[in-house]
Amino acid sequence: MPKPRNSRPGLPAPVQLPLFPEEASLVRIRPERNEWRYYRLAVWPDLFGRALLARHWGRIGTAGRIRLDPHSDAGAAINALARLACTKRRRGYRDRPA
């Protein structure tokens, strides 16, 4: 009987990363300007079969603000998330370190 591929001793099992991420967490920290900001994006399902793009932003350490944008399906919400994350990265936001 052949051994499963993931049963090699000492090696962790491979992790499948999502092709289109459903969330993003970004920060922009510029101490010289006293700027400490965060911006989080996530796709949530709603009760009516559509998808919501949750946008949560503010100064690090505060409750911040939240905005929910409805989209017709999860694909449209993921596309909007990718566009917004790209725009924020051009404006100086970076992916939050783990």
C-alpha positions as CSV (number, residue, x, y, z in Angstrom):
1,M,0.0,0.0,0.0
2,P,1.6,3.4,-1.0
3,K,2.2,6.0,1.7
4,P,0.2,9.3,1.6
5,R,2.2,12.2,0.2
6,N,1.8,14.3,3.4
7,S,3.2,11.7,5.7
8,R,6.9,12.7,5.4
9,P,8.5,13.0,8.8
10,G,9.6,16.5,9.8
11,L,7.7,18.3,7.1
12,P,4.5,20.2,7.7
13,A,1.5,19.5,5.5
14,P,1.2,21.9,2.6
15,V,-1.3,24.8,2.9
16,Q,-3.5,25.8,0.0
17,L,-3.7,29.6,-0.2
18,P,-6.8,31.2,-1.6
19,L,-6.5,32.4,-5.2
20,F,-8.6,35.5,-4.5
21,P,-8.4,36.6,-0.8
22,E,-11.6,37.5,0.9
23,E,-10.0,39.9,3.4
24,A,-7.1,42.3,3.6
25,S,-5.6,44.2,6.6
26,L,-3.5,47.2,5.8
27,V,-1.6,49.8,7.9
28,R,0.0,53.2,7.2
29,I,2.4,54.3,9.9
30,R,4.3,57.5,9.5
31,P,5.6,58.7,12.9
32,E,7.1,61.9,11.4
33,R,3.5,63.0,10.5
34,N,1.9,61.5,13.7
35,E,0.0,59.1,11.4
36,W,-1.0,55.6,12.6
37,R,-3.8,54.3,10.4
38,Y,-5.4,50.9,9.7
39,Y,-7.7,49.8,6.9
40,R,-9.4,46.4,6.9
41,L,-11.5,44.8,4.1
42,A,-13.6,41.6,4.3
43,V,-16.3,40.0,2.2
44,W,-19.3,38.8,4.2
45,P,-22.4,37.0,3.1
46,D,-25.8,38.6,3.8
47,L,-29.2,37.1,4.5
48,F,-30.5,37.6,1.0
49,G,-27.9,35.7,-1.0
50,R,-25.8,38.7,-1.9
51,A,-22.4,39.7,-0.5
52,L,-21.2,42.7,1.6
53,L,-17.8,44.3,1.4
54,A,-17.1,45.4,5.0
55,R,-14.6,48.4,5.1
56,H,-13.3,49.2,8.6
57,W,-10.8,52.1,9.0
58,G,-9.4,54.5,11.5
59,R,-6.5,55.5,13.7
60,I,-4.7,52.5,15.4
61,G,-6.0,52.1,18.9
62,T,-9.5,53.6,18.2
63,A,-12.8,51.9,17.3
64,G,-12.7,53.6,13.9
65,R,-15.6,53.6,11.4
66,I,-17.2,50.8,9.3
67,R,-19.0,50.8,6.0
68,L,-20.9,47.9,4.4
69,D,-21.2,48.0,0.6
70,P,-23.7,45.5,-0.9
71,H,-22.7,43.6,-4.0
72,S,-24.7,41.2,-6.2
73,D,-22.5,38.2,-5.4
74,A,-19.2,37.2,-3.7
75,G,-17.2,37.6,-7.0
76,A,-18.2,41.2,-7.4
77,A,-17.4,41.9,-3.7
78,I,-13.9,40.2,-4.1
79,N,-13.2,42.3,-7.2
80,A,-14.1,45.5,-5.3
81,L,-11.9,44.4,-2.4
82,A,-9.0,43.9,-4.8
83,R,-9.5,47.3,-6.4
84,L,-9.7,49.1,-3.0
85,A,-6.7,47.3,-1.6
86,C,-4.6,48.2,-4.7
87,T,-5.7,51.9,-4.4
88,K,-4.8,51.9,-0.7
89,R,-1.4,50.3,-1.4
90,R,-0.7,53.1,-3.9
91,R,-1.5,55.6,-1.2
92,G,1.1,54.3,1.1
93,Y,-0.7,51.5,3.0
94,R,1.2,48.2,3.5
95,D,0.0,44.7,4.4
96,R,-0.1,44.4,8.2
97,P,2.7,42.2,9.5
98,A,1.6,39.0,11.0
